Amino acid sequence: MDNQLYTIEVYSENHVGVLHQVAMTFSRRCVNIEYLEAKPCSTEGVHKISVIFRSSPEIMKQIIKQIEKRVDVLRVSILPNKYTEEVNY
């Protein structure tokens, strides 16, 4: 299996348990989260969750589909790999 490094951004409403639901999506697929950051956006009531992880392209697509199904999630974006390489953690 050829695992690649991916960065996704999840924009969600600020409700209790959203971060836990996102993290559990990775856990159920045995995918380790390399980096996780959650912070408020400039729009009131909206938070951005940034996640960097390694997986196969198929698993990455499954994870994104599952996260998008969450009611509190507004949008999921995949960032280009050039951003992933610049992150120092």
C-alpha positions in Angstrom: 0.0 0.0 0.0 1.4 3.4 -1.0 0.6 5.8 1.7 0.8 9.5 1.0 0.6 12.6 3.2 -2.7 14.5 3.0 -3.9 17.7 4.5 -7.6 18.4 4.9 -9.5 21.3 6.3 -12.9 20.8 7.9 -15.2 23.8 8.4 -17.9 23.1 11.0 -20.4 24.7 13.3 -19.1 25.2 16.8 -20.9 22.3 18.5 -19.8 19.9 21.2 -18.4 16.7 19.9 -17.6 17.7 16.3 -13.8 17.3 16.8 -14.4 13.9 18.5 -16.5 12.8 15.5 -13.8 13.8 13.0 -11.1 12.1 15.0 -13.1 8.9 15.3 -13.5 8.8 11.6 -9.7 8.3 11.4 -9.6 5.9 14.3 -12.2 3.6 12.7 -10.0 3.2 9.7 -6.8 2.7 11.7 -5.3 5.9 10.3 -2.9 7.8 12.5 -3.3 11.6 12.6 0.1 13.3 12.2 -1.1 16.8 13.0 -4.4 18.2 14.3 -5.4 21.8 14.9 -8.8 23.3 15.7 -9.4 27.1 15.8 -12.2 29.6 15.3 -12.7 31.3 12.0 -13.5 34.9 11.3 -17.1 33.9 10.8 -18.8 33.6 14.2 -19.8 30.1 15.2 -17.6 28.4 12.6 -14.4 26.5 13.4 -11.7 25.1 11.2 -10.1 21.8 11.9 -6.9 21.1 10.0 -5.7 17.4 9.8 -2.5 16.0 8.4 -2.4 12.2 7.9 -1.0 9.4 5.9 -3.2 7.0 4.0 -3.9 5.4 0.6 -5.9 7.5 -1.9 -8.9 5.1 -1.4 -8.9 5.5 2.4 -8.5 9.2 2.1 -11.6 9.4 -0.1 -13.6 7.3 2.3 -12.6 9.5 5.3 -13.7 12.6 3.4 -17.0 11.1 2.5 -17.7 10.1 6.0 -16.8 13.5 7.4 -18.9 15.3 4.9 -21.9 13.3 6.1 -21.8 14.9 9.5 -24.6 17.4 10.0 -22.4 20.0 11.7 -19.8 19.9 8.9 -20.1 22.8 6.5 -17.2 22.0 4.1 -14.2 19.7 3.7 -11.2 20.8 1.5 -8.1 18.9 0.5 -5.1 21.1 0.4 -2.4 20.6 -2.3 0.7 18.6 -1.2 2.9 21.7 -1.4 1.2 23.0 1.8 1.8 19.7 3.6 5.5 19.8 2.9 5.8 23.3 4.4 4.2 22.4 7.7 6.8 22.1 10.5 5.6 20.0 13.4 
